Each structure stands twice: as C-alpha cells, then as structure tokens.
Amino acid sequence: MKKIKAILDTNVIFSSLYSSKGASFQVIKLVYEGKAEIQISNTLCTEYEEILKSKADMLGSSI
C-alpha cells in the first residue's frame, strides 16, 4: 500500500494533542503507524513551534 503524503495545518497538530477523540488524532495515528508521511519545511516547523508554545497552557504542558 502506498503511503499517504500530507502537509498538516497547525490546527491539526494542536487538535491531535488536545484530544484523542477527533479526526486530527486519527491522522497523527496514521503517521505513527507508518501509513502516512508528513511533508514539512523549516518555515512550517517554525510555525508549529510558535503556535504550540503559545497554546502550551491549553495542553497542560510546558513546551
């Protein structure tokens, strides 16, 4: 089976960390299981970091 390649919006990353009950978590689960692959750039990685740091209190974490 061919791997799914995806670019994930920051909201998908955040939502998957916030709750394990939604579609965002299922997408991340596919990545973990090796069925999907995230395509990422330095710019997108920086955006992920900035947004997740700003919402760390909502996640109960100190990212």
ABEGO torsion letter per residue (X at the ends): XBBBBBBBBAAAAAAAAABAABAAAAAAAAAAAGABBBBBBAAAAAAAAAAAAAAAAAAGBBX
